[in-house]
Amino acid sequence: MKESSKATLFVVCLLVLLVGVLGAIGTITKSDWGTFVPDLIVGVITAGGIAGLIALLQMRSDARRQHEARVSVAYEGALDALTRIQTLDFRKVQEDVMSSVGTRLINLYEAVDDELVGAWFEAERQLGISKALQASELTNALAADASVDEILAASEPFHRWVHDFASRVRYWRSGRITKKEMRDTATDIEAVLRKRKQWREPL
């Protein structure tokens, strides 16, 4: 049952119960029905207003909890995707390496419904693609018998970006990143990628 239907049912039941209780009290006390009915009407209206207010507050509280739950799920999904791409094989990596991360970031942006967050995430996604392609190029330029240290060094800028971005996402989630910082980060990333002719206009 929808939350609005539950709230409506709650108000109706409360009013019916109130009318019944007041009617019983009037009968038991042998009240003057000439004044009892107006008093009953006033009581019902007052109770209805209070019940309606309670129902409205409950609906808003439920909506906030549902919204927070959606954001939490999307947030955990984004961090999980960032963790998974740390194990990429850069000898095989292609540009779509960031597709899973991009999808999770879109889910998180849609959950919070904030255009500034969306612009920041998009800039970071494109920076991640740039770092991944760079790591792939450097890794594939290594000799076939390259050491583990050499391979890690070639992909280090990408892994550093993943670590830094994941940290920024955690800071954002805890309210430790301001709107100005998000805006400045997105602007700076776009400027760097445009200079490299790697920026793609978001659809």
C-alpha positions in Angstrom: 0.0 0.0 0.0 1.3 3.5 -0.9 2.4 5.8 2.0 -0.3 8.3 1.0 -3.0 5.6 1.2 -1.8 4.5 4.6 -1.8 8.1 5.8 -5.4 8.6 4.5 -6.6 5.4 6.1 -5.0 6.5 9.4 -6.8 9.8 9.4 -10.2 8.2 8.6 -9.8 5.6 11.3 -8.8 8.2 13.8 -11.8 10.4 13.0 -14.2 7.4 13.2 -12.7 6.4 16.5 -13.0 10.0 17.8 -16.7 10.3 16.8 -17.4 7.0 18.5 -15.6 7.9 21.7 -17.3 11.3 21.9 -20.7 9.8 21.1 -20.2 7.3 23.9 -19.2 10.0 26.4 -22.2 12.1 25.4 -24.5 9.2 26.0 -23.0 8.1 29.3 -22.9 11.7 30.7 -26.4 12.5 29.3 -25.0 15.6 27.7 -27.2 18.3 26.2 -27.4 17.2 22.6 -28.1 20.8 21.5 -24.6 21.8 22.4 -23.0 18.4 22.1 -23.4 18.2 18.3 -21.6 21.6 17.7 -19.0 20.7 20.2 -18.6 17.3 18.4 -18.2 19.0 15.0 -15.5 21.4 16.4 -13.7 18.4 18.1 -13.8 16.4 14.8 -12.5 19.3 12.8 -9.7 20.0 15.3 -8.8 16.3 15.6 -8.9 16.0 11.8 -6.4 18.9 11.4 -4.1 17.4 14.0 -4.4 13.9 12.4 -3.7 15.4 9.0 -0.7 17.2 10.2 0.7 14.0 11.8 0.0 12.1 8.6 1.8 14.8 6.5 4.8 14.8 8.8 4.9 11.0 8.7 4.8 11.0 4.9 7.6 13.5 4.7 9.7 11.5 7.1 9.1 8.3 5.1 10.1 10.1 1.9 13.3 11.3 3.5 14.2 7.8 4.7 13.5 6.3 1.2 15.6 9.0 -0.4 18.5 8.5 2.0 18.3 4.7 1.4 18.5 5.2 -2.4 21.5 7.5 -2.0 23.2 5.1 0.3 22.8 2.2 -2.2 24.0 4.3 -5.1 26.9 5.6 -3.0 28.1 2.1 -2.1 27.7 1.0 -5.7 29.9 3.8 -6.9 32.7 3.0 -4.4 32.4 -0.7 -5.3 32.9 0.1 -9.0 35.9 2.3 -8.2 37.4 -0.5 -6.1 36.9 -3.1 -8.9 38.8 -1.1 -11.6 41.9 -1.1 -9.4 42.5 -4.7 -10.7 42.5 -3.9 -14.4 44.9 -5.6 -16.8 46.2 -2.6 -18.7 47.6 -4.7 -21.5 44.0 -5.3 -22.5 42.2 -2.2 -21.3 39.9 -0.3 -23.6 38.1 3.1 -23.3 35.0 1.4 -22.0 36.9 0.5 -18.8 35.0 3.3 -17.2 31.6 2.2 -18.3 30.7 0.5 -15.0 32.0 3.4 -13.0 30.1 5.9 -15.2 26.9 3.9 -14.8 27.3 3.9 -11.0 28.1 7.6 -10.9 25.0 8.3 -12.9 22.9 6.3 -10.5 24.4 8.3 -7.6 23.9 11.6 -9.3 20.2 10.7 -10.1 19.7 9.7 -6.5 20.9 13.0 -5.1 19.4 15.0 -8.0 22.0 17.7 -8.0 23.3 19.1 -11.3 26.6 20.3 -9.8 27.3 16.8 -8.5 26.5 15.5 -11.9 29.0 17.9 -13.6 31.7 17.0 -11.1 31.2 13.2 -11.6 31.2 13.6 -15.4 34.5 15.5 -15.3 36.0 12.9 -13.0 34.8 10.1 -15.3 36.4 11.6 -18.3 39.6 12.2 -16.3 39.5 8.5 -15.3 39.2 7.5 -19.0 42.3 9.6 -19.8 44.3 8.1 -17.0 43.3 4.6 -18.0 44.3 5.1 -21.7 47.6 6.6 -20.6 48.2 3.6 -18.3 47.3 1.2 -21.1 49.7 3.0 -23.5 52.6 3.0 -21.1 52.0 -0.6 -20.0 51.9 -1.9 -23.6 55.1 0.0 -24.4 56.9 -2.1 -21.8 58.9 -5.2 -22.7 57.2 -8.6 -22.5 59.3 -9.5 -19.5 58.8 -6.2 -17.7 58.9 -6.5 -13.9 56.0 -6.1 -11.6 57.4 -2.8 -10.4 57.7 -1.5 -13.9 54.1 -2.5 -14.7 52.8 -0.8 -11.5 54.8 2.3 -12.2 53.2 2.6 -15.6 49.7 2.4 -14.2 50.4 4.4 -11.0 48.8 7.7 -12.2 45.5 5.8 -12.8 45.6 4.1 -9.4 46.3 7.4 -7.8 43.4 9.0 -9.5 41.1 6.2 -8.3 42.3 6.6 -4.8 41.9 10.3 -4.8 38.5 10.3 -6.4 37.2 7.7 -4.0 38.4 9.8 -1.1 36.7 12.9 -2.5 33.5 10.9 -2.9 33.7 9.9 0.7 34.3 13.4 1.8 31.4 14.6 -0.3 29.1 12.0 1.3 30.1 13.2 4.8 29.5 16.8 3.8 33.2 17.8 3.8 33.3 19.1 0.2 31.7 22.4 -0.6 29.8 23.3 -3.8 32.7 25.7 -4.7 35.2 22.8 -4.4 33.1 20.6 -6.6 32.6 23.4 -9.2 36.3 24.3 -9.2 37.4 20.6 -9.5 35.1 20.0 -12.5 36.2 23.3 -14.1 39.9 22.5 -13.7 39.5 18.9 -15.0 37.6 20.1 -18.1 40.3 22.7 -18.8 43.1 20.1 -18.6 41.3 17.7 -20.8 40.4 20.4 -23.4 44.0 21.3 -23.6 44.8 17.7 -24.4 41.8 17.6 -26.8 40.4 14.7 -24.7 37.2 16.5 -23.5 33.9 15.2 -24.8 30.8 17.3 -24.4 28.3 15.4 -22.2 25.2 14.2 -23.9 
